[in-house]
Amino acid sequence: MDEAGTGRRTAALWAVWGASRAVLLLCALRVLAFPGPDVTSDVSVIYRGWYEVLRQGAFPVGDVAWQYPPGAALAILAPAALPFLGYATAFFVLALLADLAVLLLLRYGGRGPGRPLRGAWAWTAGAAALGPTLYARYDVMVTAVAVAALLAGVRRPRVLGVLAGAGALLKVWPVLLLVGVRGPARRRVWTWAAAAVAVPAALLAFALPGALSFLTAQRDRGTEVESLGALVFHVARHFGWSGQVLLNYGSVEFLGPYVGAVSAAAQALTLAAGGWLLLWRLRARRSAPHTPADAAFTAVLLFTVTSRVISPQYLVWLVGLAAVCLCFRDSAMRWPAVLVLAASAVTVLEFPVYFADVVASDRLGILLLSLRDGLLVAACAGAGRALWRSTVPGPVPVTLPGQAGVRGRPAAAPRE
């Protein structure tokens, strides 16, 4: 494509990003009304409360909603860098800057000129589809670190390790960025990642009480109403199930008969997903520059879909990783990425627009949730299949006497 055409496409990208983000920021600031419950209260109430506790030199271990690794404190305290703004406004501005950083990384970072624009477009559209939730959680900041890690890792594996470790300190899941690292750089990457986690975590645990409380913070959780397993109870409520929907551990969950069994089944599926990833690691033989991104996207999809909780902000991670995959022309994740973008568009309908219908388990709520979770399951299956086929050798074509070509195992050498 000529430079003029690329310039026009880039200008259009910036125009759409700027317009969509202006609307999202105005919604976050409540200058414009967005349908459904206020999604910004987590920042103005919960995050602000944690901020006050952290400023006193301790983690908010008495708050059951605090379920994050110690690095999360940096995101919660970050608005102090803009003291001339109120806490919530400063947080939204920093989230906007993280969003901008993701776009710049996808457009210009890692691989130099000539990269496809589709990754940047995927982020621009997919993240905007989530509505003001994008700026009302700190997940966009974690996603910026993850995107930087994957793009830098193409040429600088050690940077991938350090950033993956730093991201894991913020919200655990970026440790999955290391799943697809293969070859001679693997040990160095894991070593740097371990150091990036262990050293700060040890210092924080020594200096501040409660730094590692997140390790046991979620053991008594139920099944969150937006998760895949929750569909069982949404339907069961129409047939007399006697459980309840309550605010528990900072999210709206089902509590009551058989919830423990469904939660255990979700955990078993998560273990099975981990087993599949281990099997893939053992069987994979082929690797390309896009393989770490493809593997990270697949791994995060697997663990998201099988989780007891699928909060709307989890889609921020998935859109970011999908966008990184689309930056590589040879990535096998094109269709799974499209399914994730579609799931983002449905997510904003189930939360916050029609969240009351989801909580009430009415027909519209069940329909939206089934559609969103169905898209994620389809993306998960497609990503797993694509990753396997692109990295695990299949049957090898061999030529036997009298045949033009037969697919099968290589012919055994004749015995002597």
N, C-alpha and C positions, 0 to 999 in steps of 0.2 A: 504494500500500500504506500502511496506517495506521502511526502511530508505534509502537504496541504490537507489531505484527507485525514491523516492522523491528528493534525492540529484541530480540525473541526470536531472530530470525535472527542478529543480531550476537552475542548471547550464545552461541548454539550454535557460531558460527564460532570465537569465542575459546576455548570449551571444547575443541573438536576440535584447534585449533592447540596449545593448552597441553598437552593429553594426548599428542599425537603428538610434540611437541618434547621433552617430558620423556623419552619412550622413546628418541628419537634421541640425546639427550645422554647418557643412561645407557649406550647402546650405544657411543658414541664414547669414553666414559670406561672402557669395558670392565667396567662393573658388571653389565650384561646382555650375554650372548653373542649375537653375530649370526652366522648361518651363513656359511661361506666363509672366505677368507683375511682377515687383519686389514687393514682399509682405513685405519687410523689411523697406520700406520708412516710414511707420507709426512710427517706432521706431526712425530712424535716423533724421526724419524731424518733425513729429507732436509731438511725445513724448518728443523729445529733446527740442522743443520749449516750451512745457508746463513746462518742468523741469526748464528752465531758469526763467519763470514767477513765479513758485512756490518758487524758491529760494529767490525771492524778497519779499516773505511774503504775496502773494495774489493768488487767484485762477484765471485761465484764462477765466473769464466770457465773455470777448469780442470775444472769439473764439466759433463759433456756433458748432464746433465739440466736445466741452467739454460738455458732457452730463452725467457725472458720479458723484456718491456721494462722500463726502469729503474724505473718506478713500482711494480713488483711488490715492490721492496724495502720499501716502506711496509707492505704486508700481512705480509711475513715478519717485520719488526721490530715490528709492532703489539703482540704479546704483552708487550713490555717495559713497556707501560702498566699491566700488572697484575702487578707484580713479586712480590706475595705468593702468586701461584699458580705452579705449574710451567709450563714453556713450553707443553706440549701442552694442559693444562687451560685456560690463558689463551687459547690459540688457539680452542679449542672454544667458550668463552664469548663471544668476540668474533664468531665465526661465528653463534652463536645470536642475538646482538644485531643482526647484519646481516639475518638471517632475519626478526626482529621488525620491523626498519625497512622491509623489503619489504612485509610485511603492512600496516603502518600507512600506507604510501604508497598501496597499492592500495585500502585502505578509505577513507582520508580525504584523500589528497593530490591536488592538481591541479585537480579539477573541482567541488569543493564537494558539498553534500548532494544526494541523489537518485541517486547513481551505483549501478549494479548491483553486487550482492555477488558475482557469479559470478567476477570476477577474483580477489578475495581467496580465494574457495573453491578456485579452480583452483590458486593458489599453495599453499594449505594442504595440499591433497590431493596435487598433483603433485610438490612438493618432498619431502614425507614419503615418497612412494613410492620415492624414490631411496635410502632408508636412510641409514646413518651417513656415506655418501659426501658428503652435503650439508654436514656440518660438518668433514670431513677434507680439504677443499680450500679454497683461498681464492676460488673462483669465486662463492660466494654473496655475497662482499663486492663483487665486480665487478658482479654482477647488481643489487645494491642501487643502485649508482651509475647503471646503465643505466635501471632503472625510474624513478628520480628524474628523470633527464634527459627521458625521454619524457613523463612526466606534467607536469613543469614547462614543457616546451616548448609545451604547448597555449596558454599565456598569456604565457610569457616565453621567446621563442626564444633569446635570448642565454644564458640559463641552460642550455638544451639544448646549445648549442655548447660552453660551458665544461665541463659534466659529461661530454659525449661525448668531449671531448679528454682529460679526466682519466681516464676509463675506458679510453681507448686506451693511455694510459701504463701502466695496470695490466695489460691483457691484449689489446690490439690490436683485438679484434672490436668493441668499442663504437663504433669509427669508422663502422660500418655503420648506426648510428642516424641518420646524416645523409643517408642515401640518399633518404628520402622528403620532405625539407624542400623546399618549393617556395614560389613567390611572392616578394614584396619582401623578406622576412626572410632569404632564402636566403644572400645574400652576407654578411650580418652573422653568421649562425650559423656559417658556414664560417670566417670570419675569427676569431671568438672560439675556435672549436675548434682552429684552427691555432696560435693564440697559447698556448692551454692545453697543447698538446703541445710546441711548439718551445721555449718559454722554460724550463720545468723540465728538458726533455731536454738542452738546451744546458748548463745549469748543472751537471747531474749528470755529463755527459760531461766537463766541464772539471774537476770536483772529484774524481770517482771513476773509476779505471781500469776499463775493461770495460763501461761503461754501455750501449754500443750493440752489444755482442757478439751479442745475440739476433738481429740481422739476418741472420746467416749460420749460426746455430746448428743449423738443421734441414735443411740442404741435402743431407746424406747419409742421411737417414732412409729406412727401408724402408716396408713397408705394415703398419700396426698391426692386430692380430688381430681387433679389433672393427669395423673399417671395412667399408664396402660392398665395396671391391675385395678384401678379405681372403676373402670368400666363395669366390672363384675358387680360392684355395689350400686352403681347408678341404675343398672337394670334391676338388681335385686330389690331396690326400694319400691319398685312398682309391683312387687309380688310379696310385700309384707315384711321385708327384712327390718329388724328392730334396732339397727345401729343408729349412730348419730354422725352429724357433720359438725366438727368443732375446730376452733383455732387451737392448734397444738404445735409446740416447737416452732412457732413463727409462721406456720402455714395452715391452710384449711385442710383438714384430714378427715378420713372416715375412721371412726372408733366403734368397736362393737364386735358381735359374733363373727368369727371366721376372718377378721382382719389380720390377725396374727398369721393365719395359714397363707393368705394371699401375699402378705409381706415376706414370709419365708420363701414362697415360691419365686418372688421377684429376686430375692437374694440368691436363690439357687440358679436362676437364669443369669444373674451377673457373674456367678462363678463359672457357669458354662461358657459365657462370653469370654472370660479370661482364659479358659481352657482352649477355646477355639483360636484365640490370638497366639497362645503358646504353640499350638500345633502348626499354625501358619508360620511362625518364626522358625520352627524346626524344618519345615518342608520348603520354605521359600529359597530359591536359588538365584533368581534374576533380580536385579536392582537397577534403578535409573534415578536421575536427579529428583523426579517427582515422587518416588516411592515413600520417603518419610512423610510427606504431606498426605499422600493417599492413605497410608497406614494410620496416621494420627486421626484423620477425619473418620475413618472406619471405626477405630477404637473408641473415640468419644461418642460416636453414634451408638455403638453397642452398649456402652455403659449408661448412656442417657436413656435409651429405650427400655432397658431392663431395670432401671432404678425405681425405688418406691416413690420418688419425687420427680416430676417433670415440670419445673417452674418455667414461666415464659422467658425469663432471662437466660435459660439454658440454650435457647435458640440463637442468642447472640454468639455463643461459642461456635455453634454449628455453622452459622452463616459465615463467620470469619474463616473457619477452616475450609469450608467449601470454596470460598473465594480464593484462598491460597492454591487449592488444587486447580482451579480454573486458570490460574496464571501460567500453568505449564501446558503447552500445546498437546503433549502426549499423555496427559493424565487420563486415567480410566474412570474418573469420578464425575463425568459431565452429567449424566442422568440422575445419579443420587444427589448431586448438588442442586439440580432443578427441583427435585422433590422436596429438599430442605427449604428452598426458597418458597415453594408453594405452602409448606407447613407453616412458615413464618407468617404468610398472609392470613392463614386460618387462625393462627395463635392470637393475633390481635383481636379477633372476633370473640374467641372463647375467654380471653382476658385482655383488656378489661371490659370490652363492649357488652358482652352477654354473660358476664361471670355469674350474675345472679341466677341465670338459667342453668348454668353448670352446677352451681351449689344446690339448686333445687332439684336437680336430676330430671328436669323436664325434657320434652322431646327435642327441642332446639338445642339445649345444652348437650344432650347425649349425641346428637347428630354432629355438632361442631367438634366435640372431643373425639368422637370416633374417626372423623375425617382427618383431624390433625395427627392423632396417634397412628392412624393407618398410613398416612404419608410418611411418617417417621419410620415405621416398621418396613415399608417398602424401600425407603432409602437405605435402611440398615442392611436389608437382604441384598439389594443391588450393589452396595459398596463392598460387602463381604465377598460376593461373587466376583466382582471386577478386580478386587485386590488379589484374590486367589489366582484367577486366570492370568493376571499380568505378571505374577512373580513365581508361581509354582509350576515347574515343567509338567507338561502333559505327556500322553503317549507320543512316541517318536515315529515318524514315517520310516518304514524300512522296505527294501526291495528284496523279494524272494524270487527264486527261479520260476519263470513262467508268469510272473505277475508284474504289472506296471508299478504298483505301489500299494502297500498295505499298512494301515495304522496299527501299531501295537508296540509291544516291548521290543527292544533291540534283539536281533537274532543272536542266539548263543554261539560262541566260538566253537568250531568243530573239535571234538575230542581227538587226541592223537594216540 
